[in-house]
């Protein structure tokens, strides 16, 4: 499945949230990640994020599609967190 994840967490937890998300998804820009992920890894990521978050202050929004084929992406301005491919 294809996932876009957006988070808003307290300053003390940002580094841990970033590290957790980067294990599973591609960084797009501040607090935004996207990528293909299996259902098993999505569950793992959610469990890990739940340990990082203060549920009374923080939030994570997940947008999911069965495949990236039905999603589109357009960038206006500078692309942050671009994925470079190495040969």
N, C-alpha and C positions, 0 to 999 in steps of 0.2 A: 504494500500500500504506500501511497505518497502522503507525506505529512508536512504541514507548515505549523511550526510551534512559535508562539510569542509569549514572552514572560515579562512580568513586572514584579521584581522582588526587592526587598530591602537591601540597602548598600552593603550590609555585613554578609549577605548571602549571595551576592552577584557572582563572585569568583567560583563558588561551588556550583551554582546553577549553570554557569558557562561551561565549566569542565564536564559536568554531567551531560549536557546537551551535545557537546562536541564529540562525545564518545559514540553517539548514535546518529547524528544528523550533521549537515553542512551549515556552517555559519554563513548567514547572508548579510546581516548588519546588526547593529546593537540590539540585543535581546530577540533576534529573529533567526530561526533555523528552518531548514527544509531538507527533504530527501526521502528516498525509498527506505522503508523499514519493515521488517517482518512483524507479525502480530506478537510473537514472543518477545522480540526486542522492544516493541512499543510498551508492553506490560512491564518489562524490566526498567525501562526509562521512567515510566510513570511512578513506579515504586521508589526508585532512587530520588526522583524529584520530590516526592512526598516527604522524604526524610530531610531534604534541604529546606523546604518551604516552611514558613510560618503561616499556617492556613488562616489566621486572623488578619494578616496584612498583605500577603502575596497572592499573585494569581498567575496562572498559566492557561493559555488558550491553545487548543489543538484543532486544526482543520485537517480532515482526512479525506482522501479520495482512494478508490480501489486501485487506481493507476494514474500515473502522471499524464497519460494520454488525454485525459479529459480536463486537464488544468492548463492555464496559460499564465505567462509571466511577462511583465513589461517593466522596464526600468527607465525612470526619468532621472537624469542627473548621473552622479557618480555611482558605479557599482562597487559596493563594499563587500569584502569577504569573498571575492571571486575565487572560483575553483580552478587552479592551474593544473593542466594535465601534463605529466612528464612522460616522455617516451624512453 
